[in-house]
């Protein structure tokens, strides 16, 4: 059975080695890079299943690397950020990262996040119908495709699972903690900024104006509701 390949990008060689050794011990195949150009080159050559990416890098920083990867791929990305830099967390999520780990971190926390992110890349559970339609939005669950007004929309695995969960419960209010637990895992309960950024990116991609929404309605202080199709 082929091992899951992980690319670790960090200019701190000690942390890089710590991550590599512990990931390899758990059965992952790991490659490393210490700068942006090397990281992008190895990403193209090796097509990893996951990227662990430090924010503070010499030359090209982690945000730019994340943006460049996101321009061509929906591979899961975990950002490594400083503990006291919440703006880096939000900026990383806005650039397209799926998750983050603050430094310094325990190996167990990193491994748990890796496992959780890879788990989310799997297709969502089987749907009662193969497609969902609401206005111009069409979701093909079997083909893992989304289109708006006939134009295909590229979503990350996390964004697709979030959209799938919302549409599967169209017309119902899902609380923030329900969404966090179902999409990210129980250990993410309370980390609402992750959900808020993910919803904002999803809205942007499907052309849903948060001030005049057609699809995703914010229930302030509670959660979100996906509009129930009129034909349902």
N, C-alpha and C positions, 0 to 999 in steps of 0.2 A: 504494500500500500504506500503510495507516494506521500511524503511528508509535506505538511503545510509550510510554505515559504514565507518568512517574515523579513522585511528590510528595516534595520535599525539605523537611524540617521542622527548622529550626535557627535559634536567635536570633543566632548569629554570622553577620552579613551577609557577611563576607569568605569564610567557608567555604561559605556558601550559594551565593554567586556562583561560587566555584571548582567546586563540584559541578555547578551548572547549566550553566556554559559547557562543561565537559568532557563531560557527558552529551549535551548538544545537538550537540556536535561529532561524537559517535558515532551520531547519528541518533535520539536519544530526544526525546520531547516532555516538557518539564519545567515544573512549577509549584512554587511555593515558599510557605512559611508560616513565621512567626517566633514563633508562640505556639500553645498547644493549641487554643483555640477556633477560630482561623482554620484550623488544620490539619484539625480534624474537619469544619468546614463545607466546605472544599475537597475533602476526601475524599468526602463525600456527593455533592457536585455533579459531580465529575469522574471518579469511579470509576477511580482509577489502577491500573496493573498491578503497581506496586511502591511501597512507602513507605520512604524513608530518614529515620530518626528519631533526633534527638539525645536523650540521656538528660537532660541538665541544661537545663531550659527554665524561663522565668519563669512563675509561677502553676502551671498544670497541667504536671507533669513528663512525660518521655517514657514512663515506665512506665504512668502512668494513660492517656495517649493510646493506647498499645499495647493496654491492656486494653479500652478502649472500642471500638477498631477490631475487636478479636478477638471482641467480643460479637455482631457482625453480619457479619463477613467473614473469609475465610481468605486475603486478599491477602498476598503475601509482604512481610515487614517486616525491614529491616536496621537494627539499633541502632548508634548511634555512642557509644562509651564512652571514658572516660579510660584511658590505658595502664596505670596502676597500680591500677585499681579492678576486680579480678576479681569482687568481689561484685556489681558492676553488670552484668557480663556474664551471670552466672548468674541474677540477678533478671530481666534482660531476656528471657532464654530461657524462664524460667519463666512470664513474662507472655504468652508466645506468639510472641516474635520468632523468625524463621527463621535469622538469622545476625547477626553483629556485626562492626564494624570499630573498632579502637582508634585514638584520636587522640593525637598527630598521625599522619596517614596519607599515603601517596603516592597520587596520582590513579590510578596503575596498579592498586594494590591495591583501591581502591574499585570501579573499573570491572570488575575481575575478579570481585569478589564479586557485583556486580549481574548480570553475565552468568551466573554460576553459579546464583544464586537463581532467576532467570527460567527457566533451563534446567530446574530441578527442578519448575517448575509444569506442565510438559508431562505428559501422561498417561504412566504407566509402560509399558514395552514390552509387546507383546501376550502374553497369558497362554495357556497350553495349554487352559484351561477358562474359561468365562465367569464362573463363580462359585466361591467357596471357602467351605466350611462346616466349623466346628469347634465343637461344642457349641452355645451360643446365638449365636455369632459368625457372621455371614454377610457376605461381601464380594462385591459385584457389580462386577467389573472394567470391564465395558462401560459401565455407568452411573456409575462412579466413586462408589459408595455403600457405606457400611458400616452394619450394624445389629447390635444386641445385644438378644436376647430381643424382637425385633420393633420395637425403638425405634431410629430412625435416629441415627447418631452423626456429628457434624460434625468432620472432620479437615482440617488444612491440607494443602497439596500435598506438603510434605515428610513429614508424618506418614503420608499415604496411601502414598507411595513406600516409606517404611520398613516399613510393615505389609505391603505387597505383596511386597517383597524377602524378608522373613522367612517369609511364608506360602508363597512360591514355593519356598523351600528348607526347608519344614517337616521336622523330624527331623534336620536338619544343623546343626552349629555354624558360625556365621558370626563371624569375628573382628571386633574393634572396628575395626581398620583396613580390613578388607574392607567393612564397612558404611559407614564414613566415605567411602571412596573411591567406592563405587558410588552413594551418595545425595548427598553434598556435593561430591565431586571429589577428585582425587589430592592437591591442595594442602592438604587438611584432615587428612591422615594425622597422627595424634598428638594431635589436638584432641578428646580423649575426653570432656571435660565437655559438649561440644555433643551428642554421642550419648547420654550418660547422661541429660541433661535431656529430650531428645526421647523416649527410651524411657519415662521416668517419666511424661511427659504422655500418651503413647500408652496406657500401662497404665491411667492414671486414666480416660481417656475410654472405654476398652472394659471397664472394671470388672475389671481384672486385679490382684489383690492380690500385690505383690512378695514378701510373706512366705509366701503360699500360692498360687502362680501356677497358673492354668488354661491359659494360652496361651504367655506369653513366659518362658522359663527363663534366668536369668543363669548363665553359666559364668564363675565368678570368675577374673579375671585373663586371660580369653580373649576372651569375647564373649557372644553370645546364641543361643538356639535357640527356634524356635517349635514347640510340641507338634504332633506328627504326628496328624492325625485318625484315630480308630479305624477308620473306614470306608475309609481310604486303603490 
